[in-house]
């Protein structure tokens, strides 16, 4: 995830999207979904962004309390950015 964040901060949006997709193939991190959604918004792909935000919010409903607490900032951000 740090690699994808670094690519995004360097402006390599396409490469960052590819890395986030790779991360999400095996894991369901809210942090990854929201940041991928942010990149989709930056590339004017609002439909794909909304899908990532909704997935993060949906996963959060079934998460254990410790994970819910850890991811709350990402879920808040997903709800705020949902078009």
MOPAC internal coordinates of N, CA, C and O (Angstrom, degrees):
PM7 1SCF
backbone

  N    0.0000 0     0.00 0     0.00 0    0    0    0
  C    1.4491 1     0.00 0     0.00 0    1    0    0
  C    1.5225 1   110.19 1     0.00 0    2    1    0
  O    1.2310 1   120.54 1   145.61 1    3    2    1
  N    1.3189 1   116.58 1   -34.39 1    3    2    1
  C    1.4656 1   119.09 1   179.27 1    5    3    2
  C    1.5251 1   110.69 1   -63.68 1    6    5    3
  O    1.2310 1   120.55 1   144.18 1    7    6    5
  N    1.3290 1   116.55 1   -35.82 1    7    6    5
  C    1.4610 1   120.25 1   178.61 1    9    7    6
  C    1.5272 1   110.76 1   -63.83 1   10    9    7
  O    1.2310 1   120.19 1   135.74 1   11   10    9
  N    1.3220 1   117.23 1   -44.26 1   11   10    9
  C    1.4641 1   121.09 1   178.77 1   13   11   10
  C    1.5213 1   110.92 1   -63.76 1   14   13   11
  O    1.2310 1   120.33 1   139.13 1   15   14   13
  N    1.3268 1   116.98 1   -40.87 1   15   14   13
  C    1.4668 1   120.46 1   178.00 1   17   15   14
  C    1.5208 1   110.97 1   -63.86 1   18   17   15
  O    1.2310 1   120.61 1   141.08 1   19   18   17
  N    1.3301 1   116.43 1   -38.92 1   19   18   17
  C    1.4653 1   120.49 1   178.58 1   21   19   18
  C    1.5231 1   110.92 1   -65.27 1   22   21   19
  O    1.2310 1   120.69 1   135.17 1   23   22   21
  N    1.3257 1   116.29 1   -44.83 1   23   22   21
  C    1.4686 1   119.67 1   178.07 1   25   23   22
  C    1.5263 1   111.25 1   -60.14 1   26   25   23
  O    1.2310 1   120.66 1   137.23 1   27   26   25
  N    1.3207 1   116.35 1   -42.77 1   27   26   25
  C    1.4687 1   120.10 1   179.09 1   29   27   26
  C    1.5221 1   111.02 1   -62.74 1   30   29   27
  O    1.2310 1   120.29 1   138.16 1   31   30   29
  N    1.3181 1   117.05 1   -41.84 1   31   30   29
  C    1.4706 1   119.49 1  -179.03 1   33   31   30
  C    1.5243 1   111.86 1   -69.47 1   34   33   31
  O    1.2310 1   120.45 1   156.07 1   35   34   33
  N    1.3405 1   116.75 1   -23.93 1   35   34   33
  C    1.4616 1   120.70 1   176.87 1   37   35   34
  C    1.5253 1   112.51 1   -85.85 1   38   37   35
  O    1.2310 1   120.84 1   178.08 1   39   38   37
  N    1.3284 1   115.99 1    -1.92 1   39   38   37
  C    1.4530 1   120.23 1   178.22 1   41   39   38
  C    1.5217 1   114.26 1    85.73 1   42   41   39
  O    1.2310 1   120.10 1  -169.68 1   43   42   41
  N    1.3181 1   117.42 1    10.32 1   43   42   41
  C    1.4630 1   121.74 1   178.55 1   45   43   42
  C    1.5275 1   108.78 1   -90.39 1   46   45   43
  O    1.2310 1   121.23 1  -110.13 1   47   46   45
  N    1.3146 1   115.25 1    69.87 1   47   46   45
  C    1.4599 1   122.49 1  -172.13 1   49   47   46
  C    1.5236 1   112.92 1   -60.18 1   50   49   47
  O    1.2310 1   120.03 1   132.69 1   51   50   49
  N    1.3103 1   117.55 1   -47.31 1   51   50   49
  C    1.4666 1   120.27 1  -178.02 1   53   51   50
  C    1.5260 1   111.83 1   -61.81 1   54   53   51
  O    1.2310 1   120.69 1   137.54 1   55   54   53
  N    1.3241 1   116.29 1   -42.46 1   55   54   53
  C    1.4668 1   119.75 1   178.28 1   57   55   54
  C    1.5260 1   111.08 1   -67.72 1   58   57   55
  O    1.2310 1   120.38 1   141.58 1   59   58   57
  N    1.3139 1   116.87 1   -38.42 1   59   58   57
  C    1.4649 1   120.46 1   178.25 1   61   59   58
  C    1.5235 1   110.70 1   -63.90 1   62   61   59
  O    1.2310 1   120.33 1   138.41 1   63   62   61
  N    1.3277 1   116.97 1   -41.59 1   63   62   61
  C    1.4678 1   120.84 1   177.70 1   65   63   62
  C    1.5316 1   110.09 1   -60.59 1   66   65   63
  O    1.2310 1   120.45 1   136.61 1   67   66   65
  N    1.3189 1   116.75 1   -43.39 1   67   66   65
  C    1.4611 1   120.82 1   180.00 1   69   67   66
  C    1.5319 1   111.12 1   -61.88 1   70   69   67
  O    1.2310 1   120.38 1   138.50 1   71   70   69
  N    1.3152 1   116.87 1   -41.50 1   71   70   69
  C    1.4668 1   120.32 1  -179.83 1   73   71   70
  C    1.5267 1   110.41 1   -68.90 1   74   73   71
  O    1.2310 1   120.01 1   138.16 1   75   74   73
  N    1.3373 1   117.59 1   -41.84 1   75   74   73
  C    1.4724 1   119.76 1   177.74 1   77   75   74
  C    1.5258 1   110.63 1   -60.88 1   78   77   75
  O    1.2310 1   120.32 1   138.60 1   79   78   77
  N    1.3323 1   116.99 1   -41.40 1   79   78   77
  C    1.4592 1   119.88 1   178.24 1   81   79   78
  C    1.5280 1   110.88 1   -61.32 1   82   81   79
  O    1.2310 1   121.08 1   140.04 1   83   82   81
  N    1.3179 1   115.53 1   -39.96 1   83   82   81
  C    1.4630 1   119.97 1   178.71 1   85   83   82
  C    1.5257 1   110.98 1   -64.30 1   86   85   83
  O    1.2310 1   120.26 1   138.21 1   87   86   85
  N    1.3105 1   117.11 1   -41.79 1   87   86   85
  C    1.4700 1   121.15 1   177.68 1   89   87   86
  C    1.5231 1   110.19 1   -61.35 1   90   89   87
  O    1.2310 1   120.46 1   137.78 1   91   90   89
  N    1.3349 1   116.73 1   -42.22 1   91   90   89
  C    1.4597 1   120.78 1  -175.64 1   93   91   90
  C    1.5271 1   113.65 1   -77.89 1   94   93   91
  O    1.2310 1   119.84 1   172.14 1   95   94   93
  N    1.3262 1   117.90 1    -7.86 1   95   94   93
  C    1.4621 1   119.88 1   174.43 1   97   95   94
  C    1.5277 1   111.05 1   -64.97 1   98   97   95
  O    1.2310 1   120.42 1   145.64 1   99   98   97
  N    1.3277 1   116.80 1   -34.36 1   99   98   97
  C    1.4618 1   121.46 1  -174.99 1  101   99   98
  C    1.5188 1   114.62 1  -111.04 1  102  101   99
  O    1.2310 1   120.20 1   167.81 1  103  102  101
  N    1.3290 1   117.23 1   -12.19 1  103  102  101
  C    1.4709 1   120.96 1  -174.49 1  105  103  102
  C    1.5248 1   110.18 1  -137.97 1  106  105  103
  O    1.2310 1   120.94 1   -18.50 1  107  106  105
  N    1.3244 1   115.80 1   161.50 1  107  106  105
  C    1.4705 1   120.71 1   177.46 1  109  107  106
  C    1.5210 1   109.91 1  -123.35 1  110  109  107
  O    1.2310 1   120.84 1  -118.67 1  111  110  109
  N    1.3041 1   116.01 1    61.33 1  111  110  109
  C    1.4619 1   121.13 1  -179.86 1  113  111  110
  C    1.5242 1   110.20 1   -79.91 1  114  113  111
  O    1.2310 1   120.61 1   -51.11 1  115  114  113
  N    1.3241 1   116.44 1   128.89 1  115  114  113
  C    1.4637 1   120.50 1   176.32 1  117  115  114
  C    1.5232 1   110.01 1   -61.63 1  118  117  115
  O    1.2310 1   120.78 1   139.36 1  119  118  117
  N    1.3129 1   116.11 1   -40.64 1  119  118  117
  C    1.4694 1   121.13 1   179.43 1  121  119  118
  C    1.5268 1   110.71 1   -56.77 1  122  121  119
  O    1.2310 1   120.31 1   135.04 1  123  122  121
  N    1.3115 1   117.02 1   -44.96 1  123  122  121
  C    1.4618 1   121.39 1  -179.36 1  125  123  122
  C    1.5201 1   111.06 1   -67.27 1  126  125  123
  O    1.2310 1   120.41 1   136.80 1  127  126  125
  N    1.3195 1   116.82 1   -43.20 1  127  126  125
  C    1.4684 1   120.48 1  -178.66 1  129  127  126
  C    1.5235 1   111.11 1   -63.17 1  130  129  127
  O    1.2310 1   120.49 1   135.97 1  131  130  129
  N    1.3120 1   116.66 1   -44.03 1  131  130  129
  C    1.4727 1   120.14 1  -177.26 1  133  131  130
  C    1.5261 1   110.46 1   -68.57 1  134  133  131
  O    1.2310 1   120.41 1   138.88 1  135  134  133
  N    1.3121 1   116.82 1   -41.12 1  135  134  133
  C    1.4593 1   118.13 1   179.77 1  137  135  134
  C    1.5275 1   111.40 1   -69.58 1  138  137  135
  O    1.2310 1   119.98 1   145.35 1  139  138  137
  N    1.3267 1   117.64 1   -34.65 1  139  138  137
  C    1.4639 1   120.29 1   173.76 1  141  139  138
  C    1.5256 1   109.43 1   -64.53 1  142  141  139
  O    1.2310 1   120.43 1   137.79 1  143  142  141
  N    1.3264 1   116.79 1   -42.21 1  143  142  141
  C    1.4623 1   120.37 1   176.45 1  145  143  142
  C    1.5184 1   112.06 1   -60.04 1  146  145  143
  O    1.2310 1   120.40 1   140.09 1  147  146  145
  N    1.3232 1   116.84 1   -39.91 1  147  146  145
  C    1.4677 1   120.76 1   176.33 1  149  147  146
  C    1.5305 1   110.85 1   -59.01 1  150  149  147
  O    1.2310 1   120.84 1   136.70 1  151  150  149
  N    1.3191 1   116.00 1   -43.30 1  151  150  149
  C    1.4656 1   119.65 1   179.70 1  153  151  150
  C    1.5207 1   111.30 1   -67.12 1  154  153  151
  O    1.2310 1   120.62 1   142.49 1  155  154  153
  N    1.3215 1   116.43 1   -37.51 1  155  154  153
  C    1.4641 1   118.65 1   175.87 1  157  155  154
  C    1.5263 1   110.75 1   -63.13 1  158  157  155
  O    1.2310 1   120.19 1   140.26 1  159  158  157
  N    1.3273 1   117.24 1   -39.74 1  159  158  157
  C    1.4706 1   119.74 1   176.57 1  161  159  158
  C    1.5262 1   110.86 1   -62.79 1  162  161  159
  O    1.2310 1   120.75 1   139.56 1  163  162  161
  N    1.3187 1   116.16 1   -40.44 1  163  162  161
  C    1.4650 1   120.50 1  -179.54 1  165  163  162
  C    1.5200 1   111.70 1   -64.73 1  166  165  163
  O    1.2310 1   120.53 1   152.39 1  167  166  165
  N    1.3363 1   116.60 1   -27.61 1  167  166  165
  C    1.4645 1   120.63 1   179.65 1  169  167  166
  C    1.5279 1   111.56 1  -100.33 1  170  169  167
  O    1.2310 1   121.01 1  -163.15 1  171  170  169
  N    1.3216 1   115.67 1    16.85 1  171  170  169
  C    1.4697 1   122.88 1   175.74 1  173  171  170
  C    1.5291 1   113.83 1    61.01 1  174  173  171
  O    1.2310 1   120.80 1  -140.98 1  175  174  173
  N    1.3208 1   116.07 1    39.02 1  175  174  173
  C    1.4551 1   122.87 1   176.93 1  177  175  174
  C    1.5303 1   108.36 1  -115.06 1  178  177  175
  O    1.2310 1   121.20 1  -113.38 1  179  178  177
  N    1.3234 1   115.31 1    66.62 1  179  178  177
  C    1.4659 1   120.27 1  -172.03 1  181  179  178
  C    1.5252 1   113.41 1   -64.37 1  182  181  179
  O    1.2310 1   119.68 1   149.63 1  183  182  181
  N    1.3115 1   118.22 1   -30.37 1  183  182  181
  C    1.4587 1   120.38 1   177.93 1  185  183  182
  C    1.5170 1   112.14 1   -64.63 1  186  185  183
  O    1.2310 1   120.67 1   135.72 1  187  186  185
  N    1.3314 1   116.32 1   -44.28 1  187  186  185
  C    1.4601 1   120.77 1   177.79 1  189  187  186
  C    1.5290 1   110.77 1   -67.88 1  190  189  187
  O    1.2310 1   120.57 1   143.30 1  191  190  189
  N    1.3271 1   116.51 1   -36.70 1  191  190  189
  C    1.4568 1   120.45 1   178.25 1  193  191  190
  C    1.5209 1   110.37 1   -63.40 1  194  193  191
  O    1.2310 1   120.45 1   133.02 1  195  194  193
  N    1.3190 1   116.74 1   -46.98 1  195  194  193
  C    1.4630 1   121.03 1  -179.62 1  197  195  194
  C    1.5251 1   110.98 1   -60.14 1  198  197  195
  O    1.2310 1   120.49 1   141.15 1  199  198  197
  N    1.3344 1   116.67 1   -38.85 1  199  198  197
  C    1.4697 1   120.01 1   178.94 1  201  199  198
  C    1.5201 1   110.91 1   -62.74 1  202  201  199
  O    1.2310 1   120.02 1   139.22 1  203  202  201
  N    1.3217 1   117.57 1   -40.78 1  203  202  201
  C    1.4696 1   120.42 1   178.83 1  205  203  202
  C    1.5251 1   110.96 1   -66.90 1  206  205  203
  O    1.2310 1   120.39 1   137.41 1  207  206  205
  N    1.3319 1   116.87 1   -42.59 1  207  206  205
  C    1.4631 1   120.03 1   179.95 1  209  207  206
  C    1.5231 1   110.76 1   -64.08 1  210  209  207
  O    1.2310 1   120.34 1   136.25 1  211  210  209
  N    1.3244 1   116.95 1   -43.75 1  211  210  209
  C    1.4665 1   120.44 1   179.74 1  213  211  210
  C    1.5217 1   111.58 1   -64.31 1  214  213  211
  O    1.2310 1   120.43 1   141.08 1  215  214  213
  N    1.3191 1   116.78 1   -38.92 1  215  214  213
  C    1.4641 1   120.99 1   178.71 1  217  215  214
  C    1.5302 1   110.72 1   -63.68 1  218  217  215
  O    1.2310 1   120.31 1   137.79 1  219  218  217
  N    1.3296 1   117.01 1   -42.21 1  219  218  217
  C    1.4624 1   120.83 1   178.54 1  221  219  218
  C    1.5276 1   110.36 1   -62.77 1  222  221  219
  O    1.2310 1   120.45 1   136.08 1  223  222  221
  N    1.3153 1   116.74 1   -43.92 1  223  222  221
  C    1.4699 1   121.53 1   179.89 1  225  223  222
  C    1.5201 1   110.02 1   -65.40 1  226  225  223
  O    1.2310 1   120.15 1   137.69 1  227  226  225
  N    1.3056 1   117.32 1   -42.31 1  227  226  225
  C    1.4571 1   121.83 1   179.58 1  229  227  226
  C    1.5285 1   111.56 1   -63.88 1  230  229  227
  O    1.2310 1   120.49 1   134.74 1  231  230  229
  N    1.3224 1   116.67 1   -45.26 1  231  230  229
  C    1.4669 1   120.40 1   178.74 1  233  231  230
  C    1.5194 1   111.42 1   -62.22 1  234  233  231
  O    1.2310 1   120.50 1   144.70 1  235  234  233
  N    1.3164 1   116.65 1   -35.30 1  235  234  233
  C    1.4628 1   120.99 1  -177.86 1  237  235  234
  C    1.5240 1   112.03 1   -63.83 1  238  237  235
  O    1.2310 1   120.27 1   148.68 1  239  238  237
  N    1.3161 1   117.08 1   -31.32 1  239  238  237
  C    1.4667 1   120.68 1  -179.55 1  241  239  238
  C    1.5176 1   112.19 1   -62.33 1  242  241  239
  O    1.2310 1   120.42 1   153.06 1  243  242  241
  N    1.3259 1   116.81 1   -26.94 1  243  242  241
  C    1.4608 1   121.25 1  -176.46 1  245  243  242
  C    1.5251 1   112.87 1  -106.50 1  246  245  243
  O    1.2310 1   120.35 1  -174.03 1  247  246  245
  N    1.3067 1   116.94 1     5.97 1  247  246  245
  C    1.4617 1   121.41 1  -176.35 1  249  247  246
  C    1.5286 1   110.90 1   -79.87 1  250  249  247
  O    1.2310 1   120.57 1   -29.66 1  251  250  249
  N    1.3290 1   116.51 1   150.34 1  251  250  249
  C    1.4653 1   119.42 1   173.89 1  253  251  250
  C    1.5302 1   110.16 1   -65.70 1  254  253  251
  O    1.2310 1   120.70 1   -18.75 1  255  254  253
  N    1.2995 1   116.26 1   161.25 1  255  254  253
  C    1.4699 1   121.02 1  -173.23 1  257  255  254
  C    1.5286 1   112.88 1   -59.75 1  258  257  255
  O    1.2310 1   119.91 1   140.93 1  259  258  257
  N    1.3399 1   117.77 1   -39.07 1  259  258  257
  C    1.4626 1   118.66 1  -179.68 1  261  259  258
  C    1.5327 1   111.30 1   -64.32 1  262  261  259
  O    1.2310 1   120.50 1   141.82 1  263  262  261
  N    1.3312 1   116.65 1   -38.18 1  263  262  261
  C    1.4614 1   119.96 1   179.16 1  265  263  262
  C    1.5253 1   110.87 1   -72.97 1  266  265  263
  O    1.2310 1   121.08 1   141.06 1  267  266  265
  N    1.3191 1   115.54 1   -38.94 1  267  266  265
  C    1.4660 1   120.24 1   177.41 1  269  267  266
  C    1.5259 1   110.04 1   -58.77 1  270  269  267
  O    1.2310 1   120.70 1   137.35 1  271  270  269
  N    1.3172 1   116.27 1   -42.65 1  271  270  269
  C    1.4587 1   120.65 1   179.78 1  273  271  270
  C    1.5329 1   111.00 1   -66.95 1  274  273  271
  O    1.2310 1   120.74 1   138.70 1  275  274  273
  N    1.3261 1   116.18 1   -41.30 1  275  274  273
  C    1.4634 1   121.01 1  -179.11 1  277  275  274
  C    1.5242 1   112.20 1   -66.62 1  278  277  275
  O    1.2310 1   120.30 1   144.66 1  279  278  277
  N    1.3268 1   117.04 1   -35.34 1  279  278  277
  C    1.4625 1   121.92 1  -175.21 1  281  279  278
  C    1.5181 1   114.56 1   -95.21 1  282  281  279
  O    1.2310 1   119.63 1  -177.32 1  283  282  281
  N    1.3125 1   118.31 1     2.68 1  283  282  281
  C    1.4641 1   119.70 1  -172.15 1  285  283  282
  C    1.5248 1   113.39 1   -58.91 1  286  285  283
  O    1.2310 1   119.53 1   145.51 1  287  286  285
  N    1.3272 1   118.50 1   -34.49 1  287  286  285
  C    1.4651 1   120.06 1   179.35 1  289  287  286
  C    1.5203 1   110.39 1   -66.59 1  290  289  287
  O    1.2310 1   120.26 1   144.27 1  291  290  289
  N    1.3405 1   117.11 1   -35.73 1  291  290  289
  C    1.4683 1   120.81 1   179.16 1  293  291  290
  C    1.5210 1   111.03 1   -72.34 1  294  293  291
  O    1.2310 1   120.58 1   142.28 1  295  294  293
  N    1.3152 1   116.50 1   -37.72 1  295  294  293
  C    1.4643 1   120.17 1   179.01 1  297  295  294
  C    1.5254 1   109.74 1   -68.64 1  298  297  295
  O    1.2310 1   120.43 1   138.80 1  299  298  297
  N    1.3032 1   116.78 1   -41.20 1  299  298  297
  C    1.4675 1   120.78 1   176.87 1  301  299  298
  C    1.5255 1   109.53 1   -58.81 1  302  301  299
  O    1.2310 1   120.96 1   135.44 1  303  302  301
  N    1.3207 1   115.76 1   -44.56 1  303  302  301
  C    1.4671 1   120.28 1  -179.59 1  305  303  302
  C    1.5221 1   111.36 1   -65.50 1  306  305  303
  O    1.2310 1   120.24 1   140.34 1  307  306  305
  N    1.3349 1   117.15 1   -39.66 1  307  306  305
  C    1.4644 1   120.70 1   177.91 1  309  307  306
  C    1.5213 1   110.77 1   -61.99 1  310  309  307
  O    1.2310 1   120.25 1   137.15 1  311  310  309
  N    1.3185 1   117.13 1   -42.85 1  311  310  309
  C    1.4711 1   120.75 1   179.48 1  313  311  310
  C    1.5228 1   110.76 1   -65.21 1  314  313  311
  O    1.2310 1   120.45 1   142.38 1  315  314  313
  N    1.3091 1   116.75 1   -37.62 1  315  314  313
  C    1.4630 1   121.22 1  -179.71 1  317  315  314
  C    1.5265 1   112.04 1   -70.19 1  318  317  315
  O    1.2310 1   120.33 1   144.33 1  319  318  317
  N    1.3186 1   116.98 1   -35.67 1  319  318  317
  C    1.4696 1   121.08 1  -176.39 1  321  319  318
  C    1.5239 1   113.26 1   -89.46 1  322  321  319
  O    1.2310 1   119.95 1   169.17 1  323  322  321
  N    1.3120 1   117.71 1   -10.83 1  323  322  321
  C    1.4628 1   120.18 1  -177.59 1  325  323  322
  C    1.5164 1   109.95 1   -61.62 1  326  325  323
  O    1.2310 1   120.81 1   -60.93 1  327  326  325
  N    1.3604 1   116.05 1   119.07 1  327  326  325
  C    1.4757 1   119.00 1  -176.77 1  329  327  326
  C    1.5169 1   112.16 1   -70.59 1  330  329  327
  O    1.2310 1   120.10 1   180.00 1  331  330  329

